[in-house]
């Protein structure tokens, strides 16, 4: 381990292990590679040329550096923490280091935040905005939005859909999620209808533009190539801006799907299965969203709350006065 960053130079072996032994998705492997490259940069600046000598304090400072100096969002910093945990656990298991400095690092609970979700009215305005006036690809964009919201799909998942993954008679799509895990996701009538229209009226011309290449993919670009994640982000942001909605991205539709399901009374385990979460802990964040919604419903619908809003200057009714009136 005498060479600079010797342990971190084993990244290719580590990523091969993650791909073959753990079956991690390509996007996850790319994220691990970027995360570890930033870690190497940080350790070198601190004079730590060998990961075997990195302390838990070094790693904790790295997380703070990502947040304060790099300006990363809390969710991104948390992913870096996960990358370090897996990497140093692997180094320890293979005997490259004597101890695992990342073992005791914990995810601060203060980093948790509620996901942004749109109201049902806003979602309706978004998904219904594409029309003939929007351009020749309006049917594809409408089908894309309906699938993202109707099934709570990730951008990468909707891009990976094949034509044969759409099962109209079952009212479902077969989705390949993180780590190559597959699941069957029911979708509603709007998503089924608009996907069927896209397949019949729009996709054939797109497939011809590619000369038959990649004809198995469901959603195609104007050149007939498979739609990529970046394009999905651009489409969602463009449609949202045209509909007068700010701060909308593909994951907003996924968050909105989950939030509306929980608020509507869906069992959390069902939502977990639909979203493809490996742990129920990931899905539980939507219970907090549900509680916030319940508070809003109380303030809006409870007769006493409604009266108090109509009379903002009315004196507050105390328990004592209430008991006297009851006598």
N, C-alpha and C positions, 0 to 999 in steps of 0.2 A: 504494500500500500504506500510505497514511497513516492510514486508519481503524483503530480497535482490532480486533485479531484478523482483519485483512482476509483473510489467506490461509485461515484456518480457516472464514471465512464462505463459502468456496467449497465447503463440504462438500456441499451439494445437487448441485452440478455433479459433484463427485467420485463421489458415490453413484450418480448417473445413469450416469456412465461405467462404474462397476463393474457396474451392472445390465445395461446394453445391450451394451457392448463386451466385458466379461469374463464375462457370463452368471452372475454370482454369485447364490446363493439369497437369498430374502428374509430369512431368519434371519441370514445372514452380513452383509447390508447393515445390519440393525438393530444388530448387534454393532459394526460399524465406526462407526456413528453414535454409539453410547454411548461407545465408546473415545475418539473424537476430542473429544467433549464434555468428558470428564474431562481430556484433555490441555489443552484450552483453559482450563479452570479452574485447572490447575496452573501453566501459563505466566503467566496473569494474576496469580496470587499472587506469582510471582517477578518481576513487573514487566515481563515480556516480552509486549508488546501486539501483536506482529507475528510470525507464525510464520516469516517470512523471516529473522528475526534469532535464531531459536532455534538454539542450538549443540548439538553432540553431547552435551556435558556436561549441558545442560538435559534432553535426552531420557533420558539415563541416570539422572539424578536422579528423573525422573518415574517410571521403572520401579521404582526403590527406594521411592519414595513409595507407589506402589500396593501394594507388598509389605508395607512396615513400617507405614504409617499407615492404609491402607485395609484391610489384612489379607487381601488377595486371595491365592488359591491360586497356586502356581507356574504351573500350566497357564493360568490366566486372565491372569497377567502376560505370559506368552509370547504369548498371543493379542493383547494390547495392542501388543507389539513388532511383530508381523506387521502390525497395522493401521497403525502409524506408518510402517513401511517402505513399504507400498503407497501411502499418502497422500503422503509426501514425494517418493517416486519420481514420482508423478503431477504434483505441483507443479513439480518440476524439469523434467519432460518438456514441460509446457505453458508454461514460461518464467516461472512465478510466482516462483521462487526461483533464485538463481544457482548454488547448490550444494545437495547433498542431505545434511543432517546425520545422517540415519538410516542412511546407506549402510554405515558401518563398525561399526554396532552388531551385536554377536554375541549369540547365545543361549547363556548360560552352561550348560555341560554339567552343573554341579551341580544344575540345576533338574530334570533328568530323574529320574523316579521310576517304580518299577514299578507298573503298575495293579493294583488290588485284584481278586482273582478268588476265586470260591467253589470248594469242592471238588465233585466230581461228586455226592457224597451230599447236600451242602447244596443243590445245584441241583435235585436230584430232589425234595427236601423242599419246595422253594419252588414249583416248577411243578405239583406234584401236590396242593398244598394246597387250591386252590379246589374246592369240592364243593357239593352241593345245600344243605347247611347254611350255606354262605357267603352265600346270597342269590340273587335271581332272575337276576343277571348273572354267575353263576359260570362259565357256558360261555364267555362273552365273555372273562372274565379268564383262563381257562385257555388259550384260543386266543391271547390277547395274549402271555402268558408263553412259550408254546411257540414263537411266531414270533420273539420277541426273542432267545431262546436258540438255537432251532433254526437260525436264519439269521444270527445275530450282527448284527441290525439296530439302527440308532439309533432313538431314540424318535420323532424327526421322520419317519423313513422308514416306520415301522410305522403312524404316523398318516396318512401320505399314500397308503397302499395302497388301491387301488380293488378292487371285487369282481372285475373282469376281470383284475386283476394276479395273482390266485391261479389257478395252473394245476395242478389236481389230477392230471391224467394225466401231466404232466411232472415232478411233484413239486418245483415251484419257484414262486417269486414274482418278479415284475418290480418292481424297486425303483428309485425315483428318489432319488439321494443328493445330496451337496453339489454346488452349482453346477449342479444340474439334470442331472447325469450319471446315465445309466440303466445298470443291470446286472441280470442274471438270477441269482438266488441259489437254489441247491438247498436244500430243507428236508427234514428227516427224516420218517419215518412218523408219529411222535407229532404233530408240527405239522400234517401233512396231515389226520390223522384228527380232531383236535380243531377245526381250522378248518372242516372239512366239517360236523361236528356243530353248531358255532355257526351256520353259515350256514343249516342246515336247521331247527334247533330254537329259536334265540334271536333271530337278526337280523331275521326277518320282522316280529315284533311291535315291535321297536325302530324299524324303517323306517316302520311304520304310525303310530307316535307322532309322527313328524315330518311326516305328511301327504304323504309322497312326496318331500320336499325332500332333497337330498344323498343320494339313494338309491344313488349309484354308489360311495360310500365303503364300505370293508370293515368297519372297526370303528366302531361307533356308541355314543353315550352313551345314558343312560336316556331322554333326550328325543328321541332319534333323530338328533341332530346328530353330525357327525364328531367322533371322539375327538381331543382336543387333547393337546399334550405335557405340560401341567401335570397333566391327568387321568391320563395314563400314569404319571407320577411318583407321583401319589397312590395309584394302584392297586397299583403295585409295592411301595411302602413299607407299605401297609396289609396286603397279603398276606404280606410278609416278617415284619412284626411279629407277625401271627397265627401264623406258622410258627416263631416264636422266633428269627428271624435279624435281626441288627443291621447298620446301615450299608449297606443294599442299595438301589440305585437302578437305573434302566433300563440305564445304561452298565455296571453291574456284570455284567449278563447278557451284554453284548457282549464285555467283557474275558474273562469265563469261557469263552465260546464259542471265542475266539481261543486262549486258553491251553490249553484241552483239546484243540484241534486240533493245536497245535504239540507238546504233550506226547505226543499219540497218534501222532506221526510225519508229520504233514502237511507238505508242501513249503511254504516260506515264501511263494513266489510265488502258490501257490494260496490261502493265507490272505489275502494282499494283495488278490487279485481278489474273494474273497468279502466282505471288509470294505469294499471300495470305496476303498482308500487310493490316492492318486495317486502316492505315492512308497513304495518298499520300505523306506526309512529309518524311516517311521512304524511299519511292521509289525515291524521288527527288535527292538523293545523286548520282544516276546514270546519272543525267543530267550533273553533273560536270565531270564525266568520259567521257561522250560524248563530252563535250567541249574540253577536253584534246586531244581526238582523232581527233577532227576537226583541232586543231592546228597542230598536227602531219601531217595530210593530206595536210594542207596548205604548210608546210615546205617541204614536199616531192613532191608535184604535181605542185605548182605554178611555172610558167616558170621563173620568176625573182628570186625566192628563189633557184630554181634548178641551175640557172646560177651562182648565188653568191657562192654556195657551190663548184661549179666546179672551180671558180677562187677565192680562199680564200684571196689572197693578193690584189685583185682588190679594188681600192678606192671606198669609199661609195658615192653613187650618191645623192647629196643634192637636195632640192627643187629648190634652186636658179639655179643650173646647169641645172636641168630638164627644168626650164622655159626658160633659154637662148637657149637651144637646140630646144625648141618648137617654138622659134621665127624664 
